[in-house]
Amino acid sequence: MASDSLETARQLLEVTYTTEAEATAEAEQLPSLPSGFYDAFVLRGIRVVQALQPGTLLCHFTVPSRLLNSGGFLHGGATASLVDLVASAAFATAGLRTRGSPLEMNISYLDAAFADEEIDIEAKVLRAGKAVGVAVVELKKKSGKIIAQARYSKYLGVASSKL
């Protein structure tokens, strides 16, 4: 069961390109690309490591220069995107639908991550009801220092709901 969860997370998160030039060429065409491009732009390079139990997911990510802000560290918007995408994959490992919309996200930014720094992203589903799920996500440096902590709630896209 854990291997099924891990494969589900990999399919949702891991984006591969044959070369950096291929990824750059795709980035330069941003306006003409389908909406899934942004997710792939943020996620390229993420590695799903563990999904030991349904609803818990650990990923490794090397911070790419394309996601840095003007201060030279991981952009807050990229961090929020990582929270959204990794939490959604954690819901998927629990067998839940992930097509719904985020309802609320609260992120505490506690430290900076710089280019080429390896970080861990851990997501854990706290609760999943009929229509809404809640997860926590933590981004950490290899030293254990927390970069960001988030609480994330998502509408899970239950077809019978009137939301």
DSSP file with accessible surface (Angstrom, degrees, kcal/mol):
  #  RESIDUE AA STRUCTURE BP1 BP2  ACC     N-H-->O    O-->H-N    N-H-->O    O-->H-N    TCO  KAPPA ALPHA  PHI   PSI    X-CA   Y-CA   Z-CA
    1    1 A M     >        0   0  155      0, 0.0     4,-2.1     0, 0.0     5,-0.2   0.000 360.0 360.0 360.0 -40.7    0.0    0.0    0.0
    2    2 A A  H  >  +     0   0   42      1,-0.2     4,-2.4     2,-0.2     5,-0.2   0.883 360.0  53.4 -62.9 -36.4    2.8    2.4    0.8
    3    3 A S  H  > S+     0   0   84      2,-0.2     4,-2.3     1,-0.2    -1,-0.2   0.869 107.1  51.8 -67.7 -34.1    4.4    1.8   -2.6
    4    4 A D  H  > S+     0   0  112      2,-0.2     4,-2.4     1,-0.2    -1,-0.2   0.920 110.9  48.1 -64.0 -42.7    1.0    2.7   -4.3
    5    5 A S  H  X S+     0   0    8     -4,-2.1     4,-2.3     2,-0.2    -2,-0.2   0.908 111.3  50.4 -63.3 -41.5    0.9    5.9   -2.3
    6    6 A L  H  X S+     0   0   33     -4,-2.4     4,-2.4    45,-0.3    -2,-0.2   0.928 111.1  48.1 -64.7 -42.0    4.5    6.7   -3.2
    7    7 A E  H  X S+     0   0   90     -4,-2.3     4,-2.4     2,-0.2    -2,-0.2   0.905 109.7  53.0 -66.2 -39.7    3.8    6.1   -6.9
    8    8 A T  H  X S+     0   0   49     -4,-2.4     4,-1.6     1,-0.2    -1,-0.2   0.940 110.8  47.0 -59.4 -46.4    0.7    8.3   -6.8
    9    9 A A  H  X S+     0   0    0     -4,-2.3     4,-2.2     1,-0.2     5,-0.4   0.911 110.3  52.8 -63.5 -41.9    2.7   11.1   -5.3
   10   10 A R  H  X S+     0   0   81     -4,-2.4     4,-1.9     1,-0.2    -1,-0.2   0.913 107.4  51.4 -60.2 -43.6    5.4   10.7   -7.9
   11   11 A Q  H  < S+     0   0  144     -4,-2.4    -1,-0.2     1,-0.2    -2,-0.2   0.866 114.8  43.4 -63.0 -34.5    2.9   11.0  -10.7
   12   12 A L  H  < S+     0   0   79     -4,-1.6    -1,-0.2    -5,-0.2    -2,-0.2   0.823 128.4  22.2 -78.8 -31.8    1.5   14.2   -9.3
   13   13 A L  H  < S+     0   0    2     -4,-2.2     2,-0.5    -5,-0.1    33,-0.3   0.819  93.5  87.7-109.5 -40.6    4.8   15.9   -8.4
   14   14 A E     <  -     0   0   62     -4,-1.9     2,-0.5    -5,-0.4    30,-0.1  -0.562  49.0-178.0 -78.8 119.6    7.8   14.7  -10.2
   15   15 A V        -     0   0   39     -2,-0.5    30,-0.8    28,-0.4     2,-0.4  -0.957   7.0-164.5-114.7 130.0    8.3   16.6  -13.5
   16   16 A T        -     0   0  124     -2,-0.5     2,-0.3    28,-0.1     3,-0.1  -0.919  11.8-177.3-122.3 144.4   11.2   15.6  -15.7
   17   17 A Y        -     0   0   44     -2,-0.4     3,-0.1     1,-0.1     4,-0.0  -0.954  29.8-131.8-128.0 151.9   12.9   17.3  -18.6
   18   18 A T  S    S+     0   0  120     -2,-0.3     2,-0.3     1,-0.2    -1,-0.1   0.868  88.0   9.3 -74.4 -33.9   15.8   15.8  -20.7
   19   19 A T     >  -     0   0   75      1,-0.1     4,-1.6    -3,-0.1    -1,-0.2  -0.965  67.7-119.4-142.5 160.2   17.9   19.0  -20.5
   20   20 A E  H  > S+     0   0  119     -2,-0.3     4,-2.6     1,-0.2     5,-0.2   0.869 115.9  59.1 -63.5 -35.3   18.0   22.3  -18.7
   21   21 A A  H  > S+     0   0   71      1,-0.2     4,-2.8     2,-0.2    -1,-0.2   0.894 102.2  53.1 -63.1 -38.3   17.7   24.0  -22.2
   22   22 A E  H  > S+     0   0   76      2,-0.2     4,-2.0     1,-0.2    -1,-0.2   0.931 111.2  45.8 -62.6 -43.5   14.4   22.2  -22.8
   23   23 A A  H  X S+     0   0    3     -4,-1.6     4,-2.3     2,-0.2    -2,-0.2   0.910 113.4  49.2 -66.2 -41.6   13.0   23.5  -19.6
   24   24 A T  H  X S+     0   0   58     -4,-2.6     4,-2.1     2,-0.2    -2,-0.2   0.925 109.4  51.9 -64.6 -42.7   14.3   27.0  -20.3
   25   25 A A  H  X S+     0   0   42     -4,-2.8     4,-0.6     1,-0.2    -1,-0.2   0.914 110.9  48.5 -61.4 -39.2   12.8   27.0  -23.8
   26   26 A E  H >< S+     0   0   55     -4,-2.0     3,-1.1     1,-0.2    -1,-0.2   0.913 108.6  53.8 -67.7 -39.1    9.5   26.0  -22.3
   27   27 A A  H >< S+     0   0   31     -4,-2.3     3,-1.5     1,-0.3    -1,-0.2   0.871 102.0  58.3 -63.1 -35.5    9.7   28.7  -19.7
   28   28 A E  H 3< S+     0   0  152     -4,-2.1    -1,-0.3     1,-0.3    -2,-0.2   0.717 103.4  53.8 -68.4 -17.5   10.2   31.3  -22.4
   29   29 A Q  T XX S+     0   0  104     -3,-1.1     3,-1.7    -4,-0.6     4,-0.6   0.143  71.6 134.5-100.0  19.0    6.9   30.3  -24.0
   30   30 A L  G X4  +     0   0   94     -3,-1.5     3,-1.5     1,-0.3    -1,-0.2   0.809  63.7  54.6 -42.7 -49.5    4.9   30.8  -20.8
   31   31 A P  G 34 S+     0   0  126      0, 0.0    -1,-0.3     0, 0.0    -2,-0.1   0.837 111.0  45.7 -61.1 -28.3    1.9   32.7  -22.2
   32   32 A S  G <4 S+     0   0   94     -3,-1.7    -2,-0.2     2,-0.0    -3,-0.0   0.475  94.4  97.6 -94.1  -0.4    1.2   30.1  -24.8
   33   33 A L  S << S-     0   0   41     -3,-1.5     5,-0.1    -4,-0.6    -6,-0.0  -0.517  81.2 -97.6 -89.9 156.6    1.5   27.0  -22.5
   34   34 A P    >   -     0   0   99      0, 0.0     3,-2.2     0, 0.0     4,-0.3  -0.214  42.9 -98.6 -65.2 164.1   -1.4   25.2  -20.8
   35   35 A S  T >> S+     0   0  119      1,-0.3     3,-0.8     2,-0.2     4,-0.5   0.733 117.7  70.2 -60.9 -23.5   -2.2   26.0  -17.2
   36   36 A G  H 3> S+     0   0   42      1,-0.2     4,-1.9     2,-0.2    -1,-0.3   0.631  77.6  83.8 -70.0  -9.8   -0.3   23.0  -15.9
   37   37 A F  H <> S+     0   0   11     -3,-2.2     4,-2.9     1,-0.2    -1,-0.2   0.917  83.8  55.3 -60.9 -43.2    3.0   24.7  -16.9
   38   38 A Y  H <> S+     0   0  103     -3,-0.8     4,-2.3    -4,-0.3     5,-0.2   0.932 107.2  49.6 -59.0 -45.0    3.2   26.8  -13.7
   39   39 A D  H  X S+     0   0   67     -4,-0.5     4,-2.8     1,-0.2    -1,-0.2   0.932 113.3  46.7 -58.5 -44.7    3.0   23.7  -11.6
   40   40 A A  H  X S+     0   0   16     -4,-1.9     4,-1.9     1,-0.2    -2,-0.2   0.892 109.2  55.4 -65.8 -36.3    5.7   22.0  -13.7
   41   41 A F  H  < S+     0   0   49     -4,-2.9    -1,-0.2     1,-0.2    -2,-0.2   0.915 115.3  38.2 -62.6 -42.1    7.9   25.2  -13.5
   42   42 A V  H  < S+     0   0    0     -4,-2.3    -2,-0.2    -5,-0.2    -1,-0.2   0.919 120.2  45.4 -74.1 -43.6    7.8   25.2   -9.7
   43   43 A L  H >< S+     0   0    5     -4,-2.8     3,-2.9    -5,-0.2   -28,-0.4   0.661  74.9 122.4 -81.1 -17.2    8.0   21.4   -9.2
   44   44 A R  T 3< S+     0   0   31     -4,-1.9   -28,-0.1     1,-0.3     3,-0.1  -0.253  81.8  22.6 -53.5 120.0   10.8   20.6  -11.7
   45   45 A G  T 3  S+     0   0   38    -30,-0.8    17,-0.4     1,-0.4    -1,-0.3   0.258  87.2 134.1 106.8  -8.8   13.5   18.9   -9.5
   46   46 A I    <   -     0   0    5     -3,-2.9     2,-0.5   -33,-0.3    -1,-0.4  -0.462  39.0-157.3 -74.2 143.6   11.3   17.7   -6.7
   47   47 A R  E     -A   60   0A  98     13,-2.9    13,-2.8    -2,-0.1     2,-0.5  -0.985  10.9-139.9-125.9 122.5   11.9   14.1   -5.5
   48   48 A V  E     +A   59   0A   4     -2,-0.5    11,-0.2    11,-0.2     3,-0.1  -0.685  27.9 170.7 -79.5 125.7    9.3   12.2   -3.7
   49   49 A V  E     +     0   0A  49      9,-2.9     2,-0.4    -2,-0.5    10,-0.2   0.854  53.1  10.7-105.4 -49.9   11.1   10.2   -1.0
   50   50 A Q  E     +A   58   0A  84      8,-1.8     8,-2.6   -45,-0.0    -1,-0.3  -0.994  31.9 167.6-140.9 142.8    8.5    8.6    1.4
   51   51 A A        +     0   0    3     -2,-0.4   -45,-0.3     6,-0.2   -46,-0.2  -0.576  24.0 162.2-141.5  67.7    4.9    7.9    1.7
   52   52 A L        +     0   0  125      1,-0.1   -50,-0.1   -47,-0.1     5,-0.1   0.821  68.3  16.5 -64.0 -34.0    5.1    5.5    4.6
   53   53 A Q  S >  S-     0   0  103      3,-0.4     3,-1.9   -51,-0.1    -1,-0.1  -0.973 100.0 -83.5-136.0 153.1    1.5    5.8    5.5
   54   54 A P  T 3  S+     0   0   60      0, 0.0    40,-0.3     0, 0.0     3,-0.1  -0.318 115.3  21.7 -56.1 131.1   -1.5    7.2    3.6
   55   55 A G  T 3  S+     0   0    5     35,-0.4    70,-2.8     1,-0.2     2,-0.4   0.427 102.4  96.0  92.2   0.8   -1.6   11.0    4.0
   56   56 A T  E <   + B   0 124A  24     -3,-1.9    -3,-0.4    68,-0.2     2,-0.4  -0.988  47.4 174.2-126.8 130.2    2.0   11.6    4.9
   57   57 A L  E     - B   0 123A   0     66,-2.8    66,-2.6    -2,-0.4     2,-0.4  -0.997  15.5-165.0-140.5 135.8    4.6   12.5    2.3
   58   58 A L  E     +AB  50 122A  29     -8,-2.6    -9,-2.9    -2,-0.4    -8,-1.8  -0.989  14.7 178.1-121.8 129.9    8.2   13.5    2.4
   59   59 A C  E     -AB  48 121A   0     62,-2.7    62,-2.9    -2,-0.4     2,-0.4  -0.929  20.2-143.0-127.6 151.8   10.0   15.2   -0.6
   60   60 A H  E     -AB  47 120A  40    -13,-2.8   -13,-2.9    -2,-0.3     2,-0.3  -0.903  21.9-178.5-108.3 145.9   13.5   16.5   -1.2
   61   61 A F  E     - B   0 119A   0     58,-2.5    58,-3.2    -2,-0.4     2,-0.6  -0.987  22.2-147.7-147.4 130.6   13.9   19.7   -3.3
   62   62 A T  E     - B   0 118A  47    -17,-0.4    56,-0.2    -2,-0.3    53,-0.1  -0.902  34.7-118.9 -97.5 121.0   17.0   21.5   -4.5
   63   63 A V        -     0   0    0     54,-2.6    53,-3.6    -2,-0.6    54,-0.2  -0.442  30.7-148.8 -65.0 117.1   16.1   25.2   -4.6
   64   64 A P    >   -     0   0   18      0, 0.0     3,-1.8     0, 0.0     4,-0.1  -0.580  20.1-120.7 -87.5 153.6   16.6   26.3   -8.3
   65   65 A S  G >  S+     0   0   92      1,-0.3     3,-1.6    -2,-0.2    50,-0.1   0.793 108.2  70.9 -62.7 -25.0   17.7   29.9   -9.2
   66   66 A R  G 3  S+     0   0   58      1,-0.3    -1,-0.3   -25,-0.1    -3,-0.0   0.702  97.7  51.0 -66.3 -16.4   14.5   30.3  -11.2
   67   67 A L  G <  S+     0   0   10     -3,-1.8     8,-2.9   -25,-0.1    -1,-0.3   0.238  85.9 112.9-106.7  16.6   12.5   30.4   -8.0
   68   68 A L  B <   -F   74   0B  46     -3,-1.6     6,-0.2     6,-0.2     2,-0.1  -0.573  57.4-137.4 -89.4 150.1   14.5   33.1   -6.2
   69   69 A N    >   -     0   0   41      4,-2.9     3,-2.1    -2,-0.2    -1,-0.1  -0.279  42.5 -83.3 -90.0-175.3   13.3   36.5   -5.3
   70   70 A S  T 3  S+     0   0  136      1,-0.3    -2,-0.0     2,-0.1    -1,-0.0   0.724 128.9  61.4 -66.5 -17.7   15.2   39.8   -5.7
   71   71 A G  T 3  S-     0   0   51      2,-0.2    -1,-0.3     3,-0.0     3,-0.1   0.501 118.5-110.4 -84.1  -6.3   16.9   39.1   -2.3
   72   72 A G  S <  S+     0   0   30     -3,-2.1    43,-0.6     1,-0.3     2,-0.3   0.642  82.6  99.7  89.3  15.3   18.4   35.9   -3.7
   73   73 A F  B    S-G  114   0C  77     41,-0.2    -4,-2.9     1,-0.1    -1,-0.3  -0.837  86.6 -58.4-130.7 169.2   16.3   33.4   -1.7
   74   74 A L  B     -F   68   0B   8     39,-3.2    -6,-0.2    -2,-0.3    39,-0.1  -0.187  61.5-117.5 -51.2 123.7   13.3   31.2   -2.3
   75   75 A H     >  -     0   0   93     -8,-2.9     4,-2.3     1,-0.1     5,-0.2  -0.334  11.9-128.9 -64.8 141.5   10.3   33.4   -3.3
   76   76 A G  H  > S+     0   0   24      1,-0.2     4,-2.4     2,-0.2     5,-0.1   0.860 109.5  53.8 -60.4 -36.1    7.3   33.4   -0.9
   77   77 A G  H  > S+     0   0   31      2,-0.2     4,-2.2     1,-0.2    -1,-0.2   0.888 107.8  49.7 -68.1 -36.4    5.0   32.7   -3.8
   78   78 A A  H  > S+     0   0    5      2,-0.2     4,-2.6   -11,-0.2    -2,-0.2   0.909 109.8  52.1 -67.4 -38.6    7.1   29.6   -4.9
   79   79 A T  H  X S+     0   0    3     -4,-2.3     4,-2.5     2,-0.2    -2,-0.2   0.937 109.4  49.3 -60.7 -45.6    6.9   28.4   -1.3
   80   80 A A  H  X S+     0   0   24     -4,-2.4     4,-2.5     1,-0.2    -1,-0.2   0.901 110.3  51.1 -62.1 -39.5    3.1   28.8   -1.3
   81   81 A S  H  X S+     0   0   20     -4,-2.2     4,-2.8     2,-0.2     5,-0.3   0.915 109.1  50.5 -64.1 -41.7    3.0   26.9   -4.5
   82   82 A L  H  X S+     0   0    0     -4,-2.6     4,-2.7     2,-0.2     5,-0.4   0.918 109.9  50.8 -62.4 -41.4    5.1   24.1   -3.1
   83   83 A V  H  X S+     0   0    0     -4,-2.5     4,-2.3     2,-0.2     5,-0.3   0.956 112.9  46.1 -58.8 -50.3    2.8   23.9    0.0
   84   84 A D  H  X S+     0   0   40     -4,-2.5     4,-2.1     1,-0.2    -2,-0.2   0.943 117.6  41.7 -58.4 -49.6   -0.3   23.7   -2.3
   85   85 A L  H  X S+     0   0   21     -4,-2.8     4,-1.9     2,-0.2    -2,-0.2   0.915 117.1  44.6 -72.1 -42.1    1.1   21.1   -4.6
   86   86 A V  H  X S+     0   0    0     -4,-2.7     4,-2.1    -5,-0.3    -1,-0.2   0.911 113.8  50.6 -72.2 -38.3    2.8   18.8   -2.0
   87   87 A A  H  X S+     0   0    0     -4,-2.3     4,-2.2    -5,-0.4    -2,-0.2   0.928 109.2  52.2 -63.1 -41.4   -0.2   19.0    0.3
   88   88 A S  H  X S+     0   0   13     -4,-2.1     4,-2.0    -5,-0.3    -1,-0.2   0.906 108.7  50.2 -61.0 -39.8   -2.5   18.0   -2.6
   89   89 A A  H  X S+     0   0    1     -4,-1.9     4,-2.0     1,-0.2    -1,-0.2   0.880 106.7  55.3 -66.5 -35.2   -0.2   15.0   -3.3
   90   90 A A  H  X S+     0   0    0     -4,-2.1     4,-0.8     2,-0.2   -35,-0.4   0.911 106.4  50.9 -63.5 -39.8   -0.4   14.0    0.4
   91   91 A F  H ><>S+     0   0    0     -4,-2.2     5,-2.1     1,-0.2     3,-0.9   0.919 108.1  53.5 -60.9 -40.5   -4.2   14.0    0.1
   92   92 A A  H ><5S+     0   0   12     -4,-2.0     3,-2.1     1,-0.3    -2,-0.2   0.877 101.3  58.0 -63.5 -36.8   -3.8   11.8   -3.0
   93   93 A T  H 3<5S+     0   0    5     -4,-2.0    -1,-0.3     1,-0.3    -2,-0.2   0.738 102.9  55.5 -66.6 -18.9   -1.7    9.3   -1.0
   94   94 A A  T <<5S-     0   0   39     -3,-0.9    -1,-0.3    -4,-0.8    -2,-0.2   0.296 125.2-105.5 -91.5   6.5   -4.7    8.9    1.3
   95   95 A G  T < 5S+     0   0   70     -3,-2.1     2,-0.3     1,-0.3    -3,-0.2   0.675  76.3 137.8  80.3  18.7   -6.9    8.0   -1.6
   96   96 A L      < -     0   0   49     -5,-2.1    -1,-0.3    -6,-0.1    -2,-0.1  -0.653  60.1-101.4 -98.4 153.6   -8.6   11.4   -1.7
   97   97 A R        -     0   0  127     -2,-0.3     3,-0.1     1,-0.1    61,-0.1  -0.401  27.6-169.5 -67.1 148.0   -9.5   13.5   -4.8
   98   98 A T        +     0   0   37      1,-0.1    -1,-0.1    59,-0.1    59,-0.1   0.245  60.6  96.1-123.6  11.9   -7.2   16.3   -5.5
   99   99 A R        +     0   0  217     57,-0.4    58,-0.2    58,-0.1    57,-0.1   0.578  64.7  98.7 -80.2  -9.5   -9.0   18.2   -8.2
  100  100 A G  S    S-     0   0   12     56,-0.2    56,-0.2     1,-0.1    -2,-0.0  -0.040  76.5 -97.9 -73.8-178.5  -10.6   20.7   -5.7
  101  101 A S        -     0   0   75      1,-0.1    54,-2.9     2,-0.0    56,-0.1  -0.730  33.6-103.0-102.4 149.3   -9.5   24.2   -4.9
  102  102 A P  E     -C  154   0A  61      0, 0.0    52,-0.3     0, 0.0     3,-0.1  -0.436  30.9-172.4 -64.4 139.6   -7.5   25.5   -2.0
  103  103 A L  E     -     0   0A  95     50,-2.8     2,-0.3     1,-0.4    51,-0.2   0.782  64.3  -3.6-100.3 -41.8   -9.7   27.1    0.6
  104  104 A E  E     -C  153   0A 134     49,-1.5    49,-2.9     2,-0.0    -1,-0.4  -0.989  53.9-172.9-155.9 144.1   -7.2   28.6    3.0
  105  105 A M  E     -C  152   0A  67     -2,-0.3     2,-0.5    47,-0.2    47,-0.2  -0.982   1.0-174.1-142.2 126.8   -3.4   28.7    3.5
  106  106 A N  E     -C  151   0A  96     45,-2.5    45,-2.1    -2,-0.4     2,-0.5  -0.981  12.3-176.5-122.1 116.9   -1.6   30.1    6.4
  107  107 A I  E     -C  150   0A  31     -2,-0.5     2,-0.6    43,-0.2    43,-0.2  -0.960  16.8-159.1-120.6 130.3    2.2   30.2    6.1
  108  108 A S  E     -C  149   0A  55     41,-3.2    41,-2.0    -2,-0.5     2,-0.7  -0.934  13.8-151.8-103.1 117.7    4.8   31.3    8.6
  109  109 A Y  E     +C  148   0A 118     -2,-0.6    39,-0.2    39,-0.2     3,-0.1  -0.827  26.4 163.4 -91.7 116.0    8.1   32.2    6.9
  110  110 A L        +     0   0   97     37,-2.8     2,-0.3    -2,-0.7    38,-0.2   0.639  57.1   0.6-112.6 -20.2   10.8   31.5    9.4
  111  111 A D  S    S-     0   0   52     36,-1.8     2,-0.3    34,-0.1    -1,-0.2  -0.947  72.0-100.6-158.6 174.5   14.1   31.3    7.5
  112  112 A A        -     0   0   18     -2,-0.3     2,-0.4    -3,-0.1    36,-0.0  -0.784  17.7-154.5-108.2 149.1   15.5   31.6    3.9
  113  113 A A        -     0   0    1     -2,-0.3   -39,-3.2   -39,-0.1     2,-0.2  -0.985  19.3-153.8-119.4 134.4   16.5   28.9    1.5
  114  114 A F  B >   -G   73   0C  93     -2,-0.4     3,-2.1   -41,-0.2   -51,-0.3  -0.553  33.3 -63.7-108.1 169.6   19.1   29.8   -1.2
  115  115 A A  T 3  S+     0   0   39    -43,-0.6    -1,-0.2     1,-0.3     3,-0.1  -0.186 119.6   8.9 -53.9 137.3   20.0   28.6   -4.6
  116  116 A D  T 3  S+     0   0  132    -53,-3.6     2,-0.4     1,-0.2    -1,-0.3   0.509  92.1 140.0  68.0   9.0   21.2   25.0   -4.8
  117  117 A E    <   -     0   0   48     -3,-2.1   -54,-2.6   -54,-0.2     2,-0.4  -0.689  51.4-131.4 -82.9 133.6   20.2   24.4   -1.2
  118  118 A E  E     +B   62   0A  51     -2,-0.4    24,-0.8   -56,-0.2     2,-0.3  -0.718  32.6 177.8 -85.7 126.5   18.7   21.0   -0.5
  119  119 A I  E     -BD  61 141A   0    -58,-3.2   -58,-2.5    -2,-0.4     2,-0.4  -0.891  24.3-130.9-126.8 160.1   15.5   21.2    1.5
  120  120 A D  E     -BD  60 140A  34     20,-2.8    20,-2.7    -2,-0.3     2,-0.5  -0.898  13.8-162.3-106.9 141.5   12.9   18.7    2.8
  121  121 A I  E     -BD  59 139A   0    -62,-2.9   -62,-2.7    -2,-0.4     2,-0.5  -0.987  10.1-174.8-124.6 117.9    9.2   19.3    2.3
  122  122 A E  E     -BD  58 138A  82     16,-2.7    16,-2.5    -2,-0.5     2,-0.4  -0.960   2.3-174.2-118.3 128.7    6.9   17.2    4.6
  123  123 A A  E     -BD  57 137A   0    -66,-2.6   -66,-2.8    -2,-0.5     2,-0.4  -0.967   1.2-176.4-121.7 139.8    3.1   17.2    4.3
  124  124 A K  E     -BD  56 136A  96     12,-2.5    12,-2.4    -2,-0.4     2,-0.5  -0.992  24.5-130.9-138.6 126.9    0.7   15.4    6.6
  125  125 A V  E     - D   0 135A  25    -70,-2.8    10,-0.3    -2,-0.4     3,-0.1  -0.643  21.2-177.1 -75.3 123.5   -3.0   15.2    6.3
  126  126 A L  E     -     0   0A  84      8,-2.8     2,-0.3    -2,-0.5     9,-0.2   0.831  67.9  -6.1 -86.8 -39.8   -4.6   16.1    9.7
  127  127 A R  E     - D   0 134A 164      7,-1.8     7,-3.1     2,-0.0     2,-0.4  -0.975  52.2-167.8-157.9 142.0   -8.2   15.5    8.7
  128  128 A A  E     + D   0 133A  42     -2,-0.3     5,-0.3     5,-0.3     2,-0.1  -0.936  17.7 176.4-135.7 110.7  -10.2   14.7    5.6
  129  129 A G        -     0   0   23      3,-3.0    -2,-0.0    -2,-0.4    27,-0.0  -0.109  52.4 -74.2 -93.0-160.6  -13.9   15.0    5.7
  130  130 A K  S    S+     0   0  194      1,-0.1    31,-0.1    -2,-0.1    28,-0.1   0.850 125.3   2.4 -68.0 -34.2  -16.6   14.5    3.0
  131  131 A A  S    S+     0   0   21      1,-0.2    25,-3.2    26,-0.1    26,-0.4   0.609 124.8  53.6-127.4 -20.5  -15.7   17.8    1.3
  132  132 A V  E     - E   0 155A  50     23,-0.3    -3,-3.0    24,-0.1     2,-0.3  -0.961  54.2-168.6-128.8 138.4  -12.8   19.5    3.0
  133  133 A G  E     -DE 128 154A   0     21,-2.6    21,-2.5    -2,-0.4     2,-0.4  -0.911   6.3-156.1-121.1 152.0   -9.3   18.3    4.0
  134  134 A V  E     +DE 127 153A  30     -7,-3.1    -8,-2.8    -2,-0.3    -7,-1.8  -0.992  17.2 170.6-128.4 135.1   -6.7   19.9    6.2
  135  135 A A  E     -DE 125 152A   0     17,-3.0    17,-3.1    -2,-0.4     2,-0.4  -0.923  24.7-137.8-137.0 161.1   -3.0   19.3    6.1
  136  136 A V  E     -DE 124 151A  52    -12,-2.4   -12,-2.5    -2,-0.3     2,-0.4  -0.947  18.8-167.5-117.5 144.6    0.2   20.8    7.6
  137  137 A V  E     -DE 123 150A   4     13,-2.3    13,-2.9    -2,-0.4     2,-0.4  -0.997   2.8-170.0-133.6 137.3    3.3   21.3    5.5
  138  138 A E  E     -DE 122 149A  44    -16,-2.5   -16,-2.7    -2,-0.4     2,-0.5  -0.996   9.0-158.9-130.8 131.5    6.8   22.1    6.7
  139  139 A L  E     +DE 121 148A   0      9,-2.8     8,-3.0    -2,-0.4     9,-1.6  -0.951  24.4 178.3-106.1 126.8    9.8   23.1    4.6
  140  140 A K  E     -DE 120 146A  67    -20,-2.7   -20,-2.8    -2,-0.5     6,-0.2  -0.957  28.4-123.7-132.3 150.1   13.2   22.4    6.4
  141  141 A K  E >   -D  119   0A  30      4,-2.9     3,-2.1    -2,-0.3   -22,-0.2  -0.413  40.6-104.1 -77.6 164.3   16.9   22.8    5.8
  142  142 A K  T 3  S+     0   0  108    -24,-0.8    -1,-0.1     1,-0.3   -23,-0.1   0.791 122.8  63.6 -61.7 -25.3   19.0   19.7    6.1
  143  143 A S  T 3  S-     0   0   99      2,-0.1    -1,-0.3     1,-0.1     3,-0.1   0.603 121.0-109.7 -72.4 -11.3   20.2   21.1    9.4
  144  144 A G  S <  S+     0   0   41     -3,-2.1     2,-0.2     1,-0.3    -2,-0.1   0.271  72.2 142.4  98.0 -10.3   16.7   20.8   10.7
  145  145 A K        -     0   0  123      1,-0.1    -4,-2.9    -5,-0.1     2,-0.4  -0.463  54.0-120.2 -67.5 132.0   16.1   24.5   10.7
  146  146 A I  E     - E   0 140A  47     -6,-0.2    -6,-0.3    -2,-0.2     3,-0.1  -0.598  28.8-178.4 -80.7 128.4   12.5   25.3    9.6
  147  147 A I  E    S-     0   0A   5     -8,-3.0   -37,-2.8    -2,-0.4   -36,-1.8   0.860  71.2  -9.1 -87.8 -46.2   12.1   27.5    6.5
  148  148 A A  E     -CE 109 139A   0     -9,-1.6    -9,-2.8   -39,-0.2     2,-0.4  -0.990  53.9-157.6-154.6 146.3    8.3   27.7    6.5
  149  149 A Q  E     -CE 108 138A  81    -41,-2.0   -41,-3.2    -2,-0.3     2,-0.4  -0.986  20.5-175.5-124.0 138.5    5.4   26.1    8.3
  150  150 A A  E     -CE 107 137A   8    -13,-2.9   -13,-2.3    -2,-0.4     2,-0.4  -0.976  24.3-154.9-137.9 148.1    1.9   26.0    6.8
  151  151 A R  E     -CE 106 136A 146    -45,-2.1   -45,-2.5    -2,-0.4     2,-0.4  -0.991  27.6-172.3-115.6 130.7   -1.6   24.9    7.6
  152  152 A Y  E     -CE 105 135A   0    -17,-3.1   -17,-3.0    -2,-0.4     2,-0.4  -0.980  13.6-170.6-133.4 129.8   -3.6   24.2    4.4
  153  153 A S  E     -CE 104 134A  16    -49,-2.9   -50,-2.8    -2,-0.4   -49,-1.5  -0.957  11.1-175.0-121.9 145.9   -7.2   23.4    3.8
  154  154 A K  E     -CE 102 133A  10    -21,-2.5   -21,-2.6    -2,-0.4     2,-0.5  -0.999  31.2-123.1-142.6 138.5   -8.6   22.3    0.5
  155  155 A Y  E     - E   0 132A  40    -54,-2.9   -23,-0.3    -2,-0.4   -55,-0.1  -0.706  27.6-149.7 -74.1 124.5  -12.0   21.5   -1.0
  156  156 A L        -     0   0    4    -25,-3.2   -57,-0.4    -2,-0.5   -56,-0.2   0.448  30.9-114.9 -86.8   1.1  -11.6   17.9   -2.1
  157  157 A G        -     0   0    8    -26,-0.4     2,-0.3     1,-0.2   -26,-0.1   0.835  41.1-177.4  76.9  31.4  -14.0   18.1   -5.1
  158  158 A V    >   -     0   0   43    -27,-0.2     3,-1.4     1,-0.2    -1,-0.2  -0.497  23.7-140.1 -66.0 124.8  -16.6   15.7   -3.9
  159  159 A A  T 3  S+     0   0   88     -2,-0.3    -1,-0.2     1,-0.3    -2,-0.0   0.809  96.1  53.4 -60.1 -32.8  -19.1   15.5   -6.7
  160  160 A S  T 3  S+     0   0  108      2,-0.0    -1,-0.3    -3,-0.0    -2,-0.1   0.603  86.2 104.4 -84.3  -7.3  -22.2   15.5   -4.5
  161  161 A S    <   -     0   0   39     -3,-1.4   -30,-0.0     1,-0.1     0, 0.0  -0.343  65.2-143.7 -73.2 153.8  -21.3   18.6   -2.6
  162  162 A K              0   0  208     -2,-0.1    -1,-0.1     0, 0.0    -3,-0.1   0.311 360.0 360.0 -98.2   8.7  -23.1   22.0   -3.3
  163  163 A L              0   0  140     -5,-0.2    -2,-0.0     0, 0.0    -8,-0.0  -0.348 360.0 360.0 -68.7 360.0  -19.9   24.0   -2.7
